[in-house]
Amino acid sequence: MNAPQNTNAEQVAAYLAWLSGQRRQSAHTLAAYARDLARLVALAAEQPFAALDADSIRRQIALLHGKGLSGRSLARLLSAWRGFFKWLQQEGKTPRNPCLTLRAPKSPRRLPDALSVEESIGLLVRADPSNANGDEAGAVLTLRDQAMFELFYSSGLRLSELDGLNLDALESLRDSGEIRVTGKRNKTRIVPVGSKAREALDAWAAARASLAAPEENALFVSRRGTRISMRMIQKRLNRRAKEAGFSAPVHPHMLRHSFASHLLQSSGDLRAVQEMLGHSSIASTQVYTHLDFQHLSKIYDQAHPRARIRGQKTEDGGR
């Protein structure tokens, strides 16, 4: 009775190995797939995956939705299952893909968290390396952090994109003022880098050799001299935010959202923002028009005479 269960687990392991070897998926992505497919293994129980049909998948999705799983999480889950069944079909392990026509229930679209222009400037005030209290490596890390955070906000990079940059990015930057980044699905794009970020990168480049291990190709390295981890970048940004007086955590994607929102506010060019962010669909970029509208509404409420009169009446109890 346990044979099908073992076979299911083996098929999942083989699929994850294929994603790693053939699709070059990151460790973070593979871990997410493993979690999603573990739910599918639990659903199948002692049945082979080939015995699952659309109705059983639909019931499971409804059950998870009833337990509070969001539409976005369920959409990701279905996407993982759909890709897995497609692979099983290609391998001749199942005659059909039961997830092919299923869609997750919709949930309200959450607007991304973004900083105001003033908050962004406050966060990026250049830290003084001399405050490292005699810690030479700490002073170099301060220059590294400044370069990373300026680049996040200057060019709207994803965390994985910044972490994956190598030394050749500096050569491209000196030649053209732009860098090439590798985004989702291994797609590359060229993004411009602003003057403040270029200054910070120049300062880091001059100090990097004192920290980096020999032959290390990563642009940003840790205190150990090897490529800095994404988790450490997050921790360093949160530390900077606390030092700048922020009460709430600041994560790298918030700087990407801030970049997109502020660029759209000043340029109004949605297509340009889409290209710089590396979005395959304009729909993904349109969320920033809502942030832009919120910004304009706030300005209206603060500045327009009719809005001020309405606000005064409210404070006076409608008199």
N, C-alpha and C positions, 0 to 999 in steps of 0.2 A: 504493500500500500504506500510505502514511502518513495518508491522509484520515481513516479511523476514529479513529486516535490523536489527531489534531488535534480531531476532533469530540468525543471524550471529554474532552479538556482544556477545550474551550469549554463543554461542558455543566457541568463542575465549576465553572468560573468563573462561569457564569450562576447556578448554585445558590448559591454563596457570596454573590453580589451580592443574590440574593433573601433570603437569611438576614439580610444586613446591612440591606437596605432595608425588607423587609416584617416580619421577625421581630425586628428591632432587637437582634441579637445583638452582644455585645461583641467588641472586637478580639481579646481573649484566646481567646474561644470560637471565633471564625472561624479563628484560627491553628490551633487543635486540629482543627477540621473539615478544614482544608486538608491537614494531615499525614495524617489518617486516610484521606481520599479519594485522596491520592497513592498509597497502597498499593493502592487499588482500580484506579486507572489502570494501575499496574504489573501487576496481576493480569490485567486485560483485554488488555494488550499491544496487538495490532493488531485485536482484535475490538471491535465496538461493545458498549456496556454491555448492550444488549438480548439479546446472545448468551450472557451469563452465566446459569448456572442454579444451583440450590441445591447440587448436588453439587460444582461447582467452587468455590463459596464455602466449603462445608464442608471441602473438602480444604485450602484456604488457611488456614482457621482452625486446623485440625489441625497444619499445617506450622508456623505461628507459635507455637502452643502448645508444640510439640516444641523450638522454638528458645528457649523460656524465657519467652515473653510470658505474663503472669499472666491468670487468668480475668477479673479486674476490667478489665484493659486490653483484653482481647478483647471483653468485653461492651460497653465504650465504643465500640470499633471497629465492632462489629455494629450498634449503635444509630445511629452516624453513617451507615453504609451503608444501613441500613433506611430512615432518613429521606430519604436521597438518592434511593433507588429509588422511594419513595412520591411524591416530587416529579416524578421522570421519568414515572411513570404519569399523574400529573395533567397533565403537559405533552404526553402522547401520544407519548413517546419510547420506551417499553417496555411490553410487554403484561402484565408480571408483576413481582412483587417477590420475588426469589429469597432474600431474607434474612428473609422474614416469619415463618417457622416455626423458624428456626435459633436455638439458644441457645448461649452460651459455656460452656465447661467451668467448673465451680465450683472456687474456690480457697478455702483457709481464710480466714475473716474476720479481718482484722487490727484489733486494738483501737487506738483512737486514742491518741496521746500526750497525756497531761495532767499538769499540775503538781500538786503537793500544795498544800494550803491555805497551809502555811508558805512554800513556794517562791513562790506567787502573791503573798503579802504582801511577801516580800523583793524581788520584781521591781518591785512598785508603790510601794515606799517613795518618797515625794515627793522628786524631785531638786531641788537648790537652784539657781535660775537665776543666782545670784551667782557660781557656779563657772565661768561662761562666759568668765572672764579679760578682762573689758572688752568682749567682743563683744556688742553690744546685740541684734543679730539672733539670735545664739546663745542668749541668755537667753530670747527670745521663743519660739524653737524648742523649748526645754526645756519651757515651759508647754504648747506644742502637743502634744509627745510625751506628756506626762503625761495630758492630756485624752484623747488617742487610746487609750492603753493602758488607762486606767481604764474607758473606754467599752467596749472589747473585753471586758474581764472582767466588767463590771457587767451587760451586756445580751446577751452571747453573739453579737455581730455577726460576720458573714462579712467578710473583707477588702474585697470589692467593695462591700458594703453600707456600711461605714464610709467608704470612699473616695468613695462617691457622695452622701454627705450634703451638703445645702446649708444656707444660713443660716436658712431657715425652721424648721429643726430646733430652733434655739435658742428661737424664739417658742413652739413647741409645748412645749418643755421647761419654760419659765417658767410656762406656763398650766396644765399638767397633770402635770409630772414624767415625761412620756413622750415618745417620739419615734416617727415613722413612718419605716420603712425599706423599701426596695425590694429584694427578694431574687431568687431564681432564677425564671425565666420571668416576670419583671416583676410578681410577686406582692408585695403590700404587707402589712405587719403593724405593729401597735403594740407597742412594748416599753417597759417601765418602766426608769428610770435611777436607780441608787443614789445615795446622798448624797455619797459620795466622788467619784464621777464627775461629779456636778452641780457640786461645788466646783471640780474641775479644769476643767470646761467654762466656768464663770464666769470663772476666771482667764485662760483662753485667749481668751474673747470680749472681755475688756477690753484685751488686748494685740494681738489679731488685726489691727486697723486699721493698726498700724505696719508690718505686713509685707505685707498683701494688696494686690494691684493694684486700681485703681479699677474698679468694676463687676464684680469677681470675685465669683461667687455661691457658690463652694465653701466649706464650713465649715472644712476643713483645707487650708491652702495651704503651698507650699514656700518656700524662701528667695527664689525669684524672684517670689513673690507670686501664682502661679497654682496651680490644684488640684494637690495632692501626688499623685505616682504611687504605685501599689500596690507597686512594687518598692522605692521609697524608704521606705515604711512598714515593709516587711520589714527593710530594712537598719537603720533606726533602732531597731527592736525588738531585733534581734540585738546592736546596740551597747549598748543598755540592759542586756541579759542579761549581756554580758561585764563591764560595769561592776559588776554586782551579784554577780559571782563564779560565774556559771553556766559549766560546762565544755562543755556541749552547746548547739547552737543552739536558740533559741526562736523559733517562727514564729507569726504571728497566729492561725492556726487552733488552735494549742495553747491559746491563751487562751479560745477558744470552747469547746473540749473541757473545759477546766478549769471554766469557768462551769457547763456542763451537769452535769458530774460532781458538783461541790460543791453545786449547787442540789438535785440529786436526793438526795444524802446527807442534807441537812438537812430536806428537805420530803417526800421519798418520793412526790411527785406527778408521775408520768411524763407524764400528759396536759398538765400545765402546762408542763413542760420542752419537750415537743413543740411546743406553741403558741409558746413564746418563741423556739425555734430556727427556727421556720418550716418544720418537716418536714411533708411532705404525708402521709407514712406513719408510723405508730407504730413500725414495724419499724426505721426509721432511728434512732429515739431509744432503742430497747431496748438498743443496744450499751452505753449508759452504765450499765445495770443490772449488766453484767459488771464495769465499773470500780468500781462501788459494792461489789460482792461482794469484789473484790480488796482494797478498802479495809477492809472489815469483817474479812476473813481476817487481814490484817496486824495489826489491833487485837487480834483474838482471840489470835494467836500471841504478842503482846507482853504481854497483860494476863491471860488466863485461867489460873488455877492449873494446870489439867491440861496446858495447852500448855507452860507453863514447865517443868513436871516432865519432859515428854517431851523438851524441848530440852536440859535438863540431862543426861538420860541419854545423849543422842546425843553431847554434848560429852565425857562421861566414858567413852565407848567402850561404852556399854550396860550399865555396872555398876549 
